[in-house]
Amino acid sequence: MPKVFVTRRIAQEPLDLLSKHAEVDIWETEDTPPRQEFARRIADVNGILLWATDEMDAALMDAAPKLKVIADIAVGYNNIDVEAATKRGIRVSNTPGVVTDATADLAFALLLASARRLVEMANLVHKKGGWKMWGPLEMLGVEVSNKTLGIIGMGRIGAAVARRAKGFNMKVVYHDVVRHPNEIELGIEYVNDIPTLLGMADFVSLHVFLSKETRHLIGAKELSYMKPTAILVNASRGPVVDQKALYQALKTKQIWGAALDVTEEEPIPLDDPILKLDNVVIVPHIGTQTLETGIKMSMLAVQNVVAVLNGEPMPTCVNCHLIDKGQAR
């Protein structure tokens, strides 16, 4: 029977499906498997169900000579050396589509939380003498309704955020390398370049994959284009934003605020100076962390593994087209 290693505990329903097709070994703790132990556990496996924060590089692939498939429980797959996998004929998959609504919900929640200073205000309630009777010019946030939202990356999640913005009567402008085919339906307006978008927007929401091209897509120069009343939301990947530059922009009040689901280093070090600022909201990469989405992600990842084990097409393969064209070694 084929063997599959699962790097984190998953819901029972997808686990039951996987167990029908393979002998399953699960890493039972909530931390990443130590590298040496990881290599030992995958020595004779045919598939790996990989959690988004667990890395899979060429050396680990070489430690698993029977490996046929790596199913990432994530949309972004920058934790996997896909080029190395392709050379070895190892198929890689991700879990797009099923995370869309959960991630879009969180992005908009972050936007609202930053605009109305919700975390800062909630903390005051628990502080002795924190809750006072405010004057008309104290504890002010900014309104969301009727403002301009700039979205960078108009894929599934970007489009879902745009739909949510309709409920707040927001004008939505966007930039992407490819124009969205349903601009009229979504009520969105294309902007040719990022600097122009940044200058127009009251809120900027990032929804791009992490790549060489998008690493530090938003840096000091880009932040300088934003309005002093603008808020930056990042629910994509941490390194898309130059965090040191963002810290300076927030500290000097160059922009109003930021709300981050992701950071350059995760978990973010407790001594990172950005954590001392009141005008930033940071949550621990929970964009997909809902009960419903967790099950759907694991199920899709399992379906990808089962497909390979059964010699069937994978639902969401990211490198099969390269392997099938003979680019595998």
C-alpha distance (Angstrom), angle and dihedral (degrees) to the residues before:
residue distance angle dihedral
M1 . . .
P2 3.84 . .
K3 3.80 117.9 .
V4 3.80 126.7 -133.3
F5 3.79 129.0 -173.3
V6 3.81 118.2 -150.5
T7 3.80 114.6 -160.2
R8 3.83 95.9 -155.7
R9 3.79 138.0 20.6
I10 3.80 113.2 -85.9
A11 3.80 134.7 -167.5
Q12 3.79 118.7 -74.0
E13 3.80 97.2 -114.7
P14 3.83 96.8 60.1
L15 3.80 90.0 38.2
D16 3.80 90.6 55.7
L17 3.82 90.2 51.6
L18 3.79 92.8 49.2
S19 3.81 92.1 47.3
K20 3.81 90.3 58.8
H21 3.79 90.3 62.1
A22 3.80 105.5 31.1
E23 3.76 148.0 21.1
V24 3.80 102.4 -100.8
D25 3.81 127.3 -147.0
I26 3.81 114.6 -173.4
W27 3.79 129.5 -164.2
E28 3.79 98.1 -134.6
T29 3.81 102.7 -162.5
E30 3.81 127.2 82.2
D31 3.81 94.3 -122.6
T32 3.79 127.5 84.6
P33 3.82 112.1 -87.8
P34 3.82 110.6 -101.6
R35 3.79 108.4 -102.8
Q36 3.81 96.4 -116.3
E37 3.80 91.9 48.1
F38 3.80 90.8 44.8
A39 3.81 90.6 54.5
R40 3.80 91.1 48.4
R41 3.80 94.1 49.8
I42 3.82 94.3 50.6
A43 3.80 97.3 45.5
D44 3.81 93.6 108.7
V45 3.81 104.0 19.1
N46 3.78 126.9 123.6
G47 3.80 95.7 -159.1
I48 3.79 141.4 22.7
L49 3.79 126.6 -154.4
L50 3.79 100.5 -154.6
W51 3.80 127.2 -162.9
A52 3.81 115.2 -135.5
T53 3.80 96.5 -108.5
D54 3.81 95.4 48.1
E55 3.80 114.1 93.6
M56 3.78 126.9 -137.1
D57 3.79 115.8 -167.0
A58 3.79 135.1 171.2
A59 3.80 94.5 -89.9
L60 3.79 92.2 55.4
M61 3.80 90.2 47.3
D62 3.80 88.9 54.1
A63 3.81 88.1 52.7
A64 3.83 87.5 60.6
P65 3.83 106.4 54.7
K66 3.84 93.1 170.3
L67 3.80 94.2 51.3
K68 3.80 114.9 130.5
V69 3.79 104.7 163.3
I70 3.82 141.1 24.8
A71 3.79 111.7 -165.0
D72 3.79 110.5 -165.3
I73 3.80 115.6 -152.9
A74 3.79 91.3 -142.8
V75 3.78 142.4 68.8
G76 3.79 96.2 -123.7
Y77 3.81 113.2 57.4
N78 3.79 102.2 -169.8
N79 3.83 87.3 123.8
I80 3.83 88.3 72.3
D81 3.81 126.6 68.7
V82 3.80 92.9 -131.0
E83 3.80 93.3 178.8
A84 3.79 90.8 56.1
A85 3.80 90.7 46.8
T86 3.80 91.8 50.6
K87 3.81 92.2 51.4
R88 3.80 88.5 53.4
G89 3.79 94.2 46.7
I90 3.81 91.9 -113.2
R91 3.78 113.5 147.6
V92 3.81 117.6 -135.3
S93 3.80 127.0 -159.4
N94 3.78 138.1 -178.9
T95 3.81 135.5 -166.3
P96 3.82 110.1 -111.6
G97 3.78 123.7 162.7
V98 3.79 98.1 27.6
V99 3.82 92.7 72.0
T100 3.79 97.0 49.7
D101 3.79 102.9 98.2
A102 3.79 96.7 38.7
T103 3.80 92.5 51.0
A104 3.81 93.4 44.0
D105 3.81 90.0 49.5
L106 3.78 90.9 53.4
A107 3.81 93.9 45.5
F108 3.77 90.3 54.7
A109 3.80 91.7 43.7
L110 3.80 88.8 54.5
L111 3.78 90.6 48.6
L112 3.80 91.4 53.2
A113 3.79 93.5 42.6
S114 3.79 92.2 53.9
A115 3.80 94.7 43.2
R116 3.80 93.6 51.7
R117 3.82 95.6 33.5
L118 3.79 89.9 -124.6
V119 3.81 99.0 164.6
E120 3.79 92.8 46.5
M121 3.80 91.7 47.2
A122 3.81 94.4 44.9
N123 3.80 90.1 52.8
L124 3.80 90.4 54.5
V125 3.79 90.5 61.7
H126 3.81 89.9 62.5
K127 3.79 93.5 47.1
K128 3.80 119.7 88.2
G129 3.77 107.8 -109.5
G130 3.79 90.8 5.1
W131 3.80 97.7 116.7
K132 3.77 108.4 68.2
M133 3.78 134.8 158.9
W134 3.77 100.6 -89.3
G135 3.78 125.3 -138.0
P136 3.81 120.5 -134.1
L137 3.82 93.5 -93.7
E138 3.80 98.7 44.0
M139 3.81 131.9 96.4
L140 3.76 92.9 5.0
G141 3.76 124.2 176.5
V142 3.79 128.3 -177.3
E143 3.78 127.5 -103.1
V144 3.78 122.5 -111.7
S145 3.79 100.9 -163.3
N146 3.81 117.1 95.5
K147 3.80 92.7 8.9
T148 3.81 129.7 123.1
L149 3.80 119.1 -98.9
G150 3.79 117.7 -161.9
I151 3.80 115.3 -159.1
I152 3.79 121.2 -165.2
G153 3.80 108.0 -160.9
M154 3.81 114.6 29.6
G155 3.79 99.9 -158.2
R156 3.79 125.1 124.1
I157 3.80 94.4 -58.8
G158 3.79 95.2 41.4
A159 3.80 89.7 51.7
A160 3.81 90.8 48.6
V161 3.81 90.1 52.8
A162 3.82 89.2 50.0
R163 3.81 90.1 54.0
R164 3.80 90.5 52.1
A165 3.80 90.1 50.4
K166 3.81 89.3 61.1
G167 3.80 88.9 70.1
F168 3.79 88.7 60.8
N169 3.79 93.7 46.8
M170 3.78 90.4 -117.8
K171 3.77 126.3 164.1
V172 3.81 106.9 -124.4
V173 3.78 122.5 -153.2
Y174 3.77 123.3 175.2
H175 3.77 146.0 -175.4
D176 3.78 127.9 -155.0
V177 3.80 136.4 149.3
V178 3.81 87.5 -109.5
R179 3.79 124.4 38.6
H180 3.79 116.6 -118.6
P181 3.81 113.0 -110.0
N182 3.82 93.6 -140.6
E183 3.80 102.4 53.5
I184 3.80 94.2 135.9
E185 3.79 94.2 47.8
L186 3.80 92.2 48.7
G187 3.79 93.5 41.4
I188 3.79 93.0 -128.2
E189 3.79 131.9 144.2
Y190 3.79 123.2 -143.6
V191 3.82 119.2 -129.2
N192 3.80 117.9 -161.3
D193 3.78 98.6 -140.8
I194 3.78 139.7 22.7
P195 3.84 98.0 -122.7
T196 3.80 90.9 57.7
L197 3.80 91.7 47.9
L198 3.81 91.7 49.2
G199 3.79 90.7 53.0
M200 3.81 92.3 50.8
A201 3.80 100.6 45.4
D202 3.78 131.0 90.2
F203 3.80 88.3 -169.6
V204 3.80 127.3 26.5
S205 3.80 119.5 -161.2
L206 3.82 120.9 -169.9
H207 3.81 121.0 -146.5
V208 3.80 108.3 161.1
F209 3.79 135.1 122.6
L210 3.78 117.5 -105.7
S211 3.81 110.5 -107.5
K212 3.79 139.3 138.6
E213 3.80 87.7 -84.9
T214 3.81 96.2 49.7
R215 3.80 99.7 40.9
H216 3.82 105.5 116.5
L217 3.78 88.8 -1.5
I218 3.80 84.7 155.8
G219 3.78 111.2 48.9
A220 3.78 138.2 144.1
K221 3.79 93.5 -64.7
E222 3.79 93.6 50.2
L223 3.79 93.0 45.6
S224 3.79 88.8 54.2
Y225 3.81 89.2 63.0
M226 3.81 92.8 58.4
K227 3.79 124.7 96.2
P228 3.82 117.1 -102.0
T229 3.81 87.0 -119.9
A230 3.83 93.7 49.5
I231 3.80 127.9 115.4
L232 3.80 125.6 -149.1
V233 3.82 119.4 -147.5
N234 3.80 121.4 -168.2
A235 3.81 118.6 -172.4
S236 3.81 95.4 148.2
R237 3.81 116.7 71.6
G238 3.80 128.3 -34.5
P239 3.82 99.6 -124.4
V240 3.81 90.6 57.4
V241 3.82 83.6 82.8
D242 3.80 125.0 53.7
Q243 3.79 95.2 -127.1
K244 3.80 95.4 -163.1
A245 3.78 90.4 54.2
L246 3.79 90.1 46.8
Y247 3.80 90.6 52.0
Q248 3.79 90.9 54.5
A249 3.80 92.3 47.1
L250 3.80 91.1 50.9
K251 3.79 95.6 42.7
T252 3.81 93.3 51.3
K253 3.84 91.1 42.3
Q254 3.79 89.7 -119.8
I255 3.81 84.2 144.5
W256 3.81 128.6 21.6
G257 3.77 98.5 -119.1
A258 3.77 151.6 -47.7
A259 3.77 136.8 -129.3
L260 3.79 119.3 -157.8
D261 3.77 133.6 -171.7
V262 3.79 89.1 175.6
T263 3.81 136.0 40.3
E264 3.79 135.1 -165.5
E265 3.79 91.0 -106.4
E266 3.78 118.9 33.2
P267 2.94 122.3 -125.0
I268 3.79 88.9 29.6
P269 3.83 111.4 -126.1
L270 3.80 111.9 -104.4
D271 3.81 90.4 -129.2
D272 3.81 93.2 57.0
P273 3.82 104.8 126.7
I274 3.81 92.7 -137.6
L275 3.82 88.3 71.7
K276 3.80 89.9 65.6
L277 3.80 93.3 61.6
D278 3.80 121.9 98.3
N279 3.79 94.8 -153.6
V280 3.80 97.1 66.6
V281 3.80 129.9 75.4
I282 3.80 115.8 -158.7
V283 3.80 126.3 -177.3
P284 3.84 125.9 -178.7
H285 3.83 103.1 -100.0
I286 3.80 96.4 -76.1
G287 3.80 99.9 148.0
T288 3.79 93.7 122.0
Q289 3.80 97.3 28.8
T290 3.78 102.6 117.5
L291 3.78 125.1 117.3
E292 3.79 92.8 -118.5
T293 3.79 96.5 46.2
G294 3.81 93.5 44.3
I295 3.79 90.6 58.6
K296 3.81 93.0 45.0
M297 3.82 92.9 49.7
S298 3.79 93.7 49.6
M299 3.81 91.5 44.9
L300 3.80 92.5 52.4
A301 3.81 91.2 47.3
V302 3.81 90.2 50.5
Q303 3.81 91.0 48.4
N304 3.79 88.9 55.0
V305 3.80 92.0 51.5
V306 3.80 93.4 45.6
A307 3.81 90.6 49.7
V308 3.81 91.7 56.5
L309 3.79 93.1 44.8
N310 3.81 89.2 52.5
G311 3.79 95.0 43.9
E312 3.81 92.9 -113.4
P313 3.85 131.6 132.5
M314 3.81 114.0 -82.9
P315 3.82 117.9 -119.9
T316 3.82 95.4 -135.3
C317 3.79 112.3 12.9
V318 3.81 117.3 163.7
N319 3.81 100.1 -166.1
C320 3.82 106.5 23.9
H321 3.80 91.5 104.6
L322 3.81 89.2 59.5
I323 3.79 94.7 45.8
D324 3.79 92.4 46.6
K325 3.82 89.7 51.5
G326 3.77 88.9 58.4
Q327 3.79 99.8 -104.0
A328 3.79 90.4 130.2
R329 3.79 115.4 102.0
